[in-house]
Each structure stands twice: as structure tokens, then as C-alpha cells.
Amino acid sequence: MINDLLHNHVLWVALAGWCAAEVLKTIIYWIVNKELDLSRLVGDGGYPSAHSALVTALAVSCAKYYGLDSFQFAVTAIIAVIVMHDAHGVRLETGRQARTINSILEIFKEKQWVPLQNDKLKEMIGHTPLQVVSGAVLGAVIAILL
């Protein structure tokens, strides 16, 4: 059973897509912000989307090994669309709402009112369309090459 898992090429290609995106995201964050933040290796949001890279690498790998007419490809392609739609839509909007709430909490702190919450909400959650597409392209390229 462990041997089967270790030799599951489709799984390893998908994980390679995710790892490549996380490393690139960390390097890009470092270059843009002049600050190395290793938490970006596992953090949400950022460029490129690791979620998109993972699910696209998975779907393209299934297409490559099982064919475009396979149920494996059909299931992974549908999951990829759902994940990428969620990353751009719901999660991006959640980040925008967190930013607004954090601004309100800062005003409360400045006026010395009792804040509703002491901790800042996480703002970098979702992805822009460019981040989603770049993650998908990265995942597809990795799946094709591997």
C-alpha cells in the first residue's frame, strides 16, 4: 500500500505543482517586499496561486495518463474549476471584507473604544484572476514536463 502511494505519479506531479507555486510565491514576495517571509511557503493568497497550480497539475496529469475521456480527468477537471472559482471569487471577497473590518478596528483603537476583536483578520486569502491563471499555467507546464 505504501509502495503504491510512493509510486503514484499523478499525486507527485500535483504536489510538484503546489511546491513550485509556493516557492515562486515566496521568492516573488521577497523581491517585491524586500523581506523574506518563509510563512509565504504555506500561506494563502499571493502570486501565483498554489491551489490553482495543484489542481491544474492534477487534472492535466490525469488527462496525460488516463485520457481526456476518462472519469479521472473529468473529476479532476471539475474540481479544478471549483477550486479556482472559489480562490478568485469567495476567498478574494473574504480578504477584501477582512481588510475593511481591520480598518474599522483600527479606528476603534485610535478612539480608544473597546474593539470587537483584538487580532487582525487575515487579509491575504484569495487570488486575483492573474494569480489564478498564472498558477494554472504553472501547474499545466509542470504536468506536461513531468
Rosetta constraint file for C-alpha pairs under 8 A:
AtomPair CA 1 CA 5 HARMONIC 6.45 0.50
AtomPair CA 2 CA 6 HARMONIC 6.15 0.50
AtomPair CA 3 CA 7 HARMONIC 6.20 0.50
AtomPair CA 4 CA 8 HARMONIC 6.13 0.50
AtomPair CA 8 CA 12 HARMONIC 6.50 0.50
AtomPair CA 9 CA 13 HARMONIC 6.11 0.50
AtomPair CA 10 CA 14 HARMONIC 6.29 0.50
AtomPair CA 10 CA 58 HARMONIC 6.31 0.50
AtomPair CA 10 CA 61 HARMONIC 5.71 0.50
AtomPair CA 10 CA 62 HARMONIC 6.63 0.50
AtomPair CA 11 CA 15 HARMONIC 6.27 0.50
AtomPair CA 11 CA 58 HARMONIC 7.05 0.50
AtomPair CA 12 CA 16 HARMONIC 5.99 0.50
AtomPair CA 13 CA 17 HARMONIC 6.31 0.50
AtomPair CA 13 CA 57 HARMONIC 6.38 0.50
AtomPair CA 13 CA 58 HARMONIC 6.83 0.50
AtomPair CA 13 CA 61 HARMONIC 7.02 0.50
AtomPair CA 13 CA 142 HARMONIC 7.18 0.50
AtomPair CA 13 CA 143 HARMONIC 5.96 0.50
AtomPair CA 13 CA 146 HARMONIC 6.72 0.50
AtomPair CA 14 CA 18 HARMONIC 6.42 0.50
AtomPair CA 14 CA 53 HARMONIC 7.71 0.50
AtomPair CA 14 CA 54 HARMONIC 4.93 0.50
AtomPair CA 14 CA 55 HARMONIC 6.76 0.50
AtomPair CA 14 CA 56 HARMONIC 7.73 0.50
AtomPair CA 14 CA 57 HARMONIC 4.88 0.50
AtomPair CA 14 CA 58 HARMONIC 4.72 0.50
AtomPair CA 14 CA 61 HARMONIC 7.72 0.50
AtomPair CA 14 CA 139 HARMONIC 7.53 0.50
AtomPair CA 14 CA 143 HARMONIC 7.47 0.50
AtomPair CA 15 CA 19 HARMONIC 6.09 0.50
AtomPair CA 15 CA 54 HARMONIC 6.32 0.50
AtomPair CA 16 CA 20 HARMONIC 5.99 0.50
AtomPair CA 16 CA 54 HARMONIC 7.72 0.50
AtomPair CA 16 CA 142 HARMONIC 7.41 0.50
AtomPair CA 17 CA 21 HARMONIC 6.25 0.50
AtomPair CA 17 CA 50 HARMONIC 7.38 0.50
AtomPair CA 17 CA 53 HARMONIC 5.20 0.50
AtomPair CA 17 CA 54 HARMONIC 5.06 0.50
AtomPair CA 17 CA 57 HARMONIC 5.86 0.50
AtomPair CA 17 CA 138 HARMONIC 6.95 0.50
AtomPair CA 17 CA 139 HARMONIC 4.91 0.50
AtomPair CA 17 CA 142 HARMONIC 6.09 0.50
AtomPair CA 17 CA 143 HARMONIC 7.56 0.50
AtomPair CA 18 CA 22 HARMONIC 6.22 0.50
AtomPair CA 18 CA 50 HARMONIC 5.01 0.50
AtomPair CA 18 CA 51 HARMONIC 6.78 0.50
AtomPair CA 18 CA 53 HARMONIC 5.64 0.50
AtomPair CA 18 CA 54 HARMONIC 4.65 0.50
AtomPair CA 18 CA 139 HARMONIC 7.62 0.50
AtomPair CA 19 CA 23 HARMONIC 6.14 0.50
AtomPair CA 19 CA 50 HARMONIC 7.56 0.50
AtomPair CA 20 CA 24 HARMONIC 6.09 0.50
AtomPair CA 20 CA 50 HARMONIC 7.94 0.50
AtomPair CA 21 CA 25 HARMONIC 5.86 0.50
AtomPair CA 21 CA 47 HARMONIC 7.96 0.50
AtomPair CA 21 CA 48 HARMONIC 5.92 0.50
AtomPair CA 21 CA 49 HARMONIC 6.61 0.50
AtomPair CA 21 CA 50 HARMONIC 4.86 0.50
AtomPair CA 21 CA 53 HARMONIC 6.50 0.50
AtomPair CA 21 CA 135 HARMONIC 6.73 0.50
AtomPair CA 21 CA 138 HARMONIC 7.34 0.50
AtomPair CA 22 CA 26 HARMONIC 6.21 0.50
AtomPair CA 22 CA 40 HARMONIC 7.14 0.50
AtomPair CA 22 CA 41 HARMONIC 4.98 0.50
AtomPair CA 22 CA 42 HARMONIC 6.73 0.50
AtomPair CA 22 CA 48 HARMONIC 7.84 0.50
AtomPair CA 22 CA 50 HARMONIC 5.87 0.50
AtomPair CA 23 CA 27 HARMONIC 6.26 0.50
AtomPair CA 23 CA 41 HARMONIC 6.12 0.50
AtomPair CA 24 CA 28 HARMONIC 5.99 0.50
AtomPair CA 24 CA 47 HARMONIC 7.76 0.50
AtomPair CA 24 CA 48 HARMONIC 7.23 0.50
AtomPair CA 25 CA 29 HARMONIC 6.05 0.50
AtomPair CA 25 CA 40 HARMONIC 6.91 0.50
AtomPair CA 25 CA 41 HARMONIC 7.27 0.50
AtomPair CA 25 CA 46 HARMONIC 6.23 0.50
AtomPair CA 25 CA 47 HARMONIC 5.24 0.50
AtomPair CA 25 CA 48 HARMONIC 5.83 0.50
AtomPair CA 25 CA 49 HARMONIC 7.93 0.50
AtomPair CA 26 CA 30 HARMONIC 6.15 0.50
AtomPair CA 26 CA 36 HARMONIC 7.48 0.50
AtomPair CA 26 CA 37 HARMONIC 6.97 0.50
AtomPair CA 26 CA 38 HARMONIC 6.76 0.50
AtomPair CA 26 CA 40 HARMONIC 5.25 0.50
AtomPair CA 26 CA 41 HARMONIC 5.82 0.50
AtomPair CA 27 CA 31 HARMONIC 6.24 0.50
AtomPair CA 27 CA 36 HARMONIC 7.79 0.50
AtomPair CA 28 CA 32 HARMONIC 6.08 0.50
AtomPair CA 28 CA 47 HARMONIC 7.31 0.50
AtomPair CA 29 CA 33 HARMONIC 5.78 0.50
AtomPair CA 29 CA 34 HARMONIC 7.72 0.50
AtomPair CA 29 CA 35 HARMONIC 7.44 0.50
AtomPair CA 29 CA 36 HARMONIC 7.39 0.50
AtomPair CA 29 CA 37 HARMONIC 7.66 0.50
AtomPair CA 29 CA 40 HARMONIC 7.80 0.50
AtomPair CA 29 CA 46 HARMONIC 7.85 0.50
AtomPair CA 30 CA 34 HARMONIC 5.16 0.50
AtomPair CA 30 CA 35 HARMONIC 4.92 0.50
AtomPair CA 30 CA 36 HARMONIC 4.79 0.50
AtomPair CA 30 CA 37 HARMONIC 6.92 0.50
AtomPair CA 31 CA 35 HARMONIC 7.42 0.50
AtomPair CA 39 CA 43 HARMONIC 5.92 0.50
AtomPair CA 40 CA 44 HARMONIC 7.54 0.50
AtomPair CA 44 CA 124 HARMONIC 6.34 0.50
AtomPair CA 44 CA 125 HARMONIC 5.06 0.50
AtomPair CA 44 CA 126 HARMONIC 6.94 0.50
AtomPair CA 45 CA 49 HARMONIC 6.67 0.50
AtomPair CA 45 CA 124 HARMONIC 5.11 0.50
AtomPair CA 45 CA 125 HARMONIC 4.68 0.50
AtomPair CA 45 CA 126 HARMONIC 4.93 0.50
AtomPair CA 45 CA 127 HARMONIC 5.51 0.50
AtomPair CA 46 CA 124 HARMONIC 7.24 0.50
AtomPair CA 46 CA 126 HARMONIC 7.82 0.50
AtomPair CA 46 CA 127 HARMONIC 6.55 0.50
AtomPair CA 46 CA 131 HARMONIC 6.91 0.50
AtomPair CA 47 CA 127 HARMONIC 7.81 0.50
AtomPair CA 47 CA 131 HARMONIC 5.00 0.50
AtomPair CA 47 CA 134 HARMONIC 7.63 0.50
AtomPair CA 47 CA 135 HARMONIC 7.62 0.50
AtomPair CA 48 CA 53 HARMONIC 7.92 0.50
AtomPair CA 48 CA 130 HARMONIC 7.98 0.50
AtomPair CA 48 CA 131 HARMONIC 4.68 0.50
AtomPair CA 48 CA 132 HARMONIC 6.64 0.50
AtomPair CA 48 CA 134 HARMONIC 5.52 0.50
AtomPair CA 48 CA 135 HARMONIC 4.75 0.50
AtomPair CA 49 CA 53 HARMONIC 6.30 0.50
AtomPair CA 49 CA 127 HARMONIC 6.74 0.50
AtomPair CA 49 CA 131 HARMONIC 5.31 0.50
AtomPair CA 49 CA 132 HARMONIC 5.22 0.50
AtomPair CA 49 CA 133 HARMONIC 7.94 0.50
AtomPair CA 49 CA 134 HARMONIC 7.03 0.50
AtomPair CA 49 CA 135 HARMONIC 4.57 0.50
AtomPair CA 49 CA 136 HARMONIC 7.65 0.50
AtomPair CA 50 CA 54 HARMONIC 6.04 0.50
AtomPair CA 50 CA 135 HARMONIC 5.99 0.50
AtomPair CA 51 CA 55 HARMONIC 6.30 0.50
AtomPair CA 51 CA 83 HARMONIC 7.16 0.50
AtomPair CA 51 CA 84 HARMONIC 7.32 0.50
AtomPair CA 51 CA 87 HARMONIC 7.76 0.50
AtomPair CA 51 CA 135 HARMONIC 7.40 0.50
AtomPair CA 52 CA 56 HARMONIC 5.87 0.50
AtomPair CA 52 CA 80 HARMONIC 7.10 0.50
AtomPair CA 52 CA 83 HARMONIC 7.12 0.50
AtomPair CA 52 CA 84 HARMONIC 5.73 0.50
AtomPair CA 52 CA 132 HARMONIC 5.81 0.50
AtomPair CA 52 CA 133 HARMONIC 7.55 0.50
AtomPair CA 52 CA 135 HARMONIC 4.93 0.50
AtomPair CA 52 CA 136 HARMONIC 4.92 0.50
AtomPair CA 52 CA 139 HARMONIC 7.16 0.50
AtomPair CA 53 CA 57 HARMONIC 5.91 0.50
AtomPair CA 53 CA 135 HARMONIC 4.37 0.50
AtomPair CA 53 CA 136 HARMONIC 4.77 0.50
AtomPair CA 53 CA 137 HARMONIC 7.18 0.50
AtomPair CA 53 CA 138 HARMONIC 5.80 0.50
AtomPair CA 53 CA 139 HARMONIC 3.96 0.50
AtomPair CA 53 CA 140 HARMONIC 7.34 0.50
AtomPair CA 54 CA 58 HARMONIC 6.16 0.50
AtomPair CA 54 CA 136 HARMONIC 7.96 0.50
AtomPair CA 54 CA 139 HARMONIC 6.07 0.50
AtomPair CA 55 CA 59 HARMONIC 6.14 0.50
AtomPair CA 55 CA 76 HARMONIC 7.14 0.50
AtomPair CA 55 CA 77 HARMONIC 7.89 0.50
AtomPair CA 55 CA 79 HARMONIC 7.28 0.50
AtomPair CA 55 CA 80 HARMONIC 4.95 0.50
AtomPair CA 55 CA 83 HARMONIC 7.57 0.50
AtomPair CA 55 CA 136 HARMONIC 7.82 0.50
AtomPair CA 55 CA 139 HARMONIC 7.47 0.50
AtomPair CA 56 CA 60 HARMONIC 5.96 0.50
AtomPair CA 56 CA 77 HARMONIC 7.56 0.50
AtomPair CA 56 CA 80 HARMONIC 6.06 0.50
AtomPair CA 56 CA 136 HARMONIC 5.38 0.50
AtomPair CA 56 CA 137 HARMONIC 7.83 0.50
AtomPair CA 56 CA 139 HARMONIC 5.17 0.50
AtomPair CA 56 CA 140 HARMONIC 5.76 0.50
AtomPair CA 57 CA 61 HARMONIC 5.83 0.50
AtomPair CA 57 CA 136 HARMONIC 7.63 0.50
AtomPair CA 57 CA 138 HARMONIC 8.00 0.50
AtomPair CA 57 CA 139 HARMONIC 4.21 0.50
AtomPair CA 57 CA 140 HARMONIC 5.11 0.50
AtomPair CA 57 CA 141 HARMONIC 7.78 0.50
AtomPair CA 57 CA 142 HARMONIC 6.57 0.50
AtomPair CA 57 CA 143 HARMONIC 4.99 0.50
AtomPair CA 58 CA 62 HARMONIC 6.19 0.50
AtomPair CA 58 CA 76 HARMONIC 6.65 0.50
AtomPair CA 58 CA 139 HARMONIC 7.91 0.50
AtomPair CA 58 CA 143 HARMONIC 7.45 0.50
AtomPair CA 59 CA 63 HARMONIC 6.20 0.50
AtomPair CA 59 CA 73 HARMONIC 5.67 0.50
AtomPair CA 59 CA 76 HARMONIC 4.89 0.50
AtomPair CA 59 CA 77 HARMONIC 5.27 0.50
AtomPair CA 59 CA 80 HARMONIC 7.12 0.50
AtomPair CA 60 CA 64 HARMONIC 6.07 0.50
AtomPair CA 60 CA 73 HARMONIC 7.59 0.50
AtomPair CA 60 CA 140 HARMONIC 5.95 0.50
AtomPair CA 60 CA 143 HARMONIC 5.97 0.50
AtomPair CA 60 CA 144 HARMONIC 7.29 0.50
AtomPair CA 61 CA 65 HARMONIC 6.16 0.50
AtomPair CA 61 CA 143 HARMONIC 5.27 0.50
AtomPair CA 61 CA 144 HARMONIC 7.22 0.50
AtomPair CA 62 CA 66 HARMONIC 5.45 0.50
AtomPair CA 62 CA 67 HARMONIC 6.89 0.50
AtomPair CA 62 CA 68 HARMONIC 8.00 0.50
AtomPair CA 62 CA 72 HARMONIC 6.04 0.50
AtomPair CA 62 CA 73 HARMONIC 5.06 0.50
AtomPair CA 62 CA 76 HARMONIC 7.56 0.50
AtomPair CA 63 CA 67 HARMONIC 4.53 0.50
AtomPair CA 63 CA 68 HARMONIC 4.95 0.50
AtomPair CA 63 CA 70 HARMONIC 7.57 0.50
AtomPair CA 63 CA 72 HARMONIC 7.80 0.50
AtomPair CA 63 CA 73 HARMONIC 5.28 0.50
AtomPair CA 64 CA 68 HARMONIC 7.72 0.50
AtomPair CA 64 CA 144 HARMONIC 7.71 0.50
AtomPair CA 66 CA 70 HARMONIC 5.85 0.50
AtomPair CA 66 CA 72 HARMONIC 6.98 0.50
AtomPair CA 66 CA 73 HARMONIC 7.15 0.50
AtomPair CA 67 CA 73 HARMONIC 7.04 0.50
AtomPair CA 68 CA 73 HARMONIC 6.05 0.50
AtomPair CA 68 CA 74 HARMONIC 7.58 0.50
AtomPair CA 69 CA 73 HARMONIC 7.19 0.50
AtomPair CA 69 CA 74 HARMONIC 7.46 0.50
AtomPair CA 70 CA 74 HARMONIC 6.38 0.50
AtomPair CA 71 CA 75 HARMONIC 6.02 0.50
AtomPair CA 72 CA 76 HARMONIC 6.20 0.50
AtomPair CA 73 CA 77 HARMONIC 5.82 0.50
AtomPair CA 74 CA 78 HARMONIC 6.25 0.50
AtomPair CA 75 CA 79 HARMONIC 6.24 0.50
AtomPair CA 76 CA 80 HARMONIC 5.99 0.50
AtomPair CA 77 CA 81 HARMONIC 6.31 0.50
AtomPair CA 78 CA 82 HARMONIC 6.33 0.50
AtomPair CA 79 CA 83 HARMONIC 6.08 0.50
AtomPair CA 80 CA 84 HARMONIC 6.07 0.50
AtomPair CA 81 CA 85 HARMONIC 5.97 0.50
AtomPair CA 82 CA 86 HARMONIC 6.05 0.50
AtomPair CA 83 CA 87 HARMONIC 6.06 0.50
AtomPair CA 84 CA 88 HARMONIC 6.24 0.50
AtomPair CA 84 CA 132 HARMONIC 6.43 0.50
AtomPair CA 85 CA 89 HARMONIC 5.75 0.50
AtomPair CA 85 CA 90 HARMONIC 7.82 0.50
AtomPair CA 86 CA 90 HARMONIC 5.16 0.50
AtomPair CA 86 CA 91 HARMONIC 6.14 0.50
AtomPair CA 87 CA 91 HARMONIC 5.17 0.50
AtomPair CA 87 CA 92 HARMONIC 6.47 0.50
AtomPair CA 87 CA 126 HARMONIC 5.10 0.50
AtomPair CA 87 CA 127 HARMONIC 5.65 0.50
AtomPair CA 87 CA 132 HARMONIC 7.45 0.50
AtomPair CA 88 CA 92 HARMONIC 5.37 0.50
AtomPair CA 88 CA 126 HARMONIC 5.81 0.50
AtomPair CA 88 CA 127 HARMONIC 4.91 0.50
AtomPair CA 88 CA 128 HARMONIC 5.77 0.50
AtomPair CA 88 CA 129 HARMONIC 6.29 0.50
AtomPair CA 88 CA 132 HARMONIC 6.93 0.50
AtomPair CA 89 CA 93 HARMONIC 6.22 0.50
AtomPair CA 89 CA 126 HARMONIC 7.62 0.50
AtomPair CA 90 CA 94 HARMONIC 6.16 0.50
AtomPair CA 90 CA 126 HARMONIC 7.49 0.50
AtomPair CA 91 CA 95 HARMONIC 6.33 0.50
AtomPair CA 91 CA 125 HARMONIC 5.69 0.50
AtomPair CA 91 CA 126 HARMONIC 4.23 0.50
AtomPair CA 91 CA 127 HARMONIC 7.30 0.50
AtomPair CA 92 CA 96 HARMONIC 6.46 0.50
AtomPair CA 92 CA 125 HARMONIC 6.21 0.50
AtomPair CA 92 CA 126 HARMONIC 3.74 0.50
AtomPair CA 92 CA 127 HARMONIC 5.55 0.50
AtomPair CA 92 CA 128 HARMONIC 7.10 0.50
AtomPair CA 93 CA 97 HARMONIC 6.23 0.50
AtomPair CA 93 CA 126 HARMONIC 7.29 0.50
AtomPair CA 94 CA 98 HARMONIC 6.17 0.50
AtomPair CA 94 CA 123 HARMONIC 7.73 0.50
AtomPair CA 94 CA 125 HARMONIC 7.12 0.50
AtomPair CA 94 CA 126 HARMONIC 7.40 0.50
AtomPair CA 95 CA 99 HARMONIC 6.25 0.50
AtomPair CA 95 CA 122 HARMONIC 6.95 0.50
AtomPair CA 95 CA 123 HARMONIC 4.38 0.50
AtomPair CA 95 CA 124 HARMONIC 5.72 0.50
AtomPair CA 95 CA 125 HARMONIC 5.32 0.50
AtomPair CA 95 CA 126 HARMONIC 6.32 0.50
AtomPair CA 96 CA 100 HARMONIC 6.45 0.50
AtomPair CA 96 CA 123 HARMONIC 6.74 0.50
AtomPair CA 97 CA 101 HARMONIC 6.21 0.50
AtomPair CA 98 CA 102 HARMONIC 6.00 0.50
AtomPair CA 98 CA 121 HARMONIC 5.53 0.50
AtomPair CA 98 CA 122 HARMONIC 6.46 0.50
AtomPair CA 98 CA 123 HARMONIC 5.37 0.50
AtomPair CA 99 CA 103 HARMONIC 6.28 0.50
AtomPair CA 99 CA 121 HARMONIC 7.48 0.50
AtomPair CA 99 CA 122 HARMONIC 7.97 0.50
AtomPair CA 99 CA 123 HARMONIC 5.58 0.50
AtomPair CA 100 CA 104 HARMONIC 6.40 0.50
AtomPair CA 101 CA 105 HARMONIC 6.22 0.50
AtomPair CA 101 CA 121 HARMONIC 7.72 0.50
AtomPair CA 102 CA 106 HARMONIC 6.23 0.50
AtomPair CA 102 CA 120 HARMONIC 5.91 0.50
AtomPair CA 102 CA 121 HARMONIC 6.45 0.50
AtomPair CA 103 CA 107 HARMONIC 6.50 0.50
AtomPair CA 104 CA 108 HARMONIC 6.40 0.50
AtomPair CA 105 CA 109 HARMONIC 6.24 0.50
AtomPair CA 105 CA 115 HARMONIC 6.06 0.50
AtomPair CA 105 CA 116 HARMONIC 7.27 0.50
AtomPair CA 105 CA 117 HARMONIC 7.57 0.50
AtomPair CA 106 CA 110 HARMONIC 6.18 0.50
AtomPair CA 107 CA 111 HARMONIC 6.22 0.50
AtomPair CA 108 CA 112 HARMONIC 5.99 0.50
AtomPair CA 108 CA 113 HARMONIC 5.00 0.50
AtomPair CA 108 CA 114 HARMONIC 6.78 0.50
AtomPair CA 108 CA 115 HARMONIC 5.81 0.50
AtomPair CA 109 CA 113 HARMONIC 5.94 0.50
AtomPair CA 109 CA 114 HARMONIC 7.23 0.50
AtomPair CA 109 CA 115 HARMONIC 6.48 0.50
AtomPair CA 127 CA 131 HARMONIC 5.64 0.50
AtomPair CA 127 CA 132 HARMONIC 6.14 0.50
AtomPair CA 128 CA 132 HARMONIC 6.37 0.50
AtomPair CA 129 CA 133 HARMONIC 6.08 0.50
AtomPair CA 130 CA 134 HARMONIC 5.93 0.50
AtomPair CA 131 CA 135 HARMONIC 6.12 0.50
AtomPair CA 132 CA 136 HARMONIC 6.21 0.50
AtomPair CA 133 CA 137 HARMONIC 6.14 0.50
AtomPair CA 134 CA 138 HARMONIC 6.09 0.50
AtomPair CA 135 CA 139 HARMONIC 6.13 0.50
AtomPair CA 136 CA 140 HARMONIC 6.12 0.50
AtomPair CA 137 CA 141 HARMONIC 6.11 0.50
AtomPair CA 138 CA 142 HARMONIC 6.20 0.50
AtomPair CA 139 CA 143 HARMONIC 6.17 0.50
AtomPair CA 140 CA 144 HARMONIC 6.14 0.50
AtomPair CA 141 CA 145 HARMONIC 6.09 0.50
AtomPair CA 142 CA 146 HARMONIC 5.95 0.50
